[in-house]
Amino acid sequence: MIKKTVFQLTTFTAFVLIAAGVLFFNPVAAMACGYGNSGGSDFVPQRQVPNGGNQVTGNQAAAAIDQEQAKTIVKNHVSKLNPDLVVGNINDAGGFFEVEVMNKDNEVVQMLGVDKYSGRLMLIN
């Protein structure tokens, strides 16, 4: 009788733990980046490819962005965060562009990098 009660209690406890794990640690609730996208649709929106992903392939991988496109990418990003900031000088740094983000007093407040091949933004300082 005691063995049967212990077995039932152990089975019930295991069931409760499994149910709690499914409810609280379910990957369905972790779709902050969008379903099926690493980084979601806003990860690198300026470099979206026709099939809906963020990865460029084939002939598209060879097409690098130029300074004007880098300026547009940073301008769009900065205008979302703080409309009082403007884009300053742009320097070619090899695999990416260094872009100065300046305030209205022409002081550099941030340096951003724009990857030439993916268009991804990165903090430099």
Secondary structure, DSSP 4 states (H G I P E B T S, - for coil): -HHHHHHHHHHHHHHHHHHHHHHHS-GGG--TT-TT-SS-TTSSGGG--TTS-S---GGGGG----HHHHHHHHHHHHHHH-TT-EEEEEEE-SSEEEEEEE-TTS-EEEEEEEETTT--EEE--
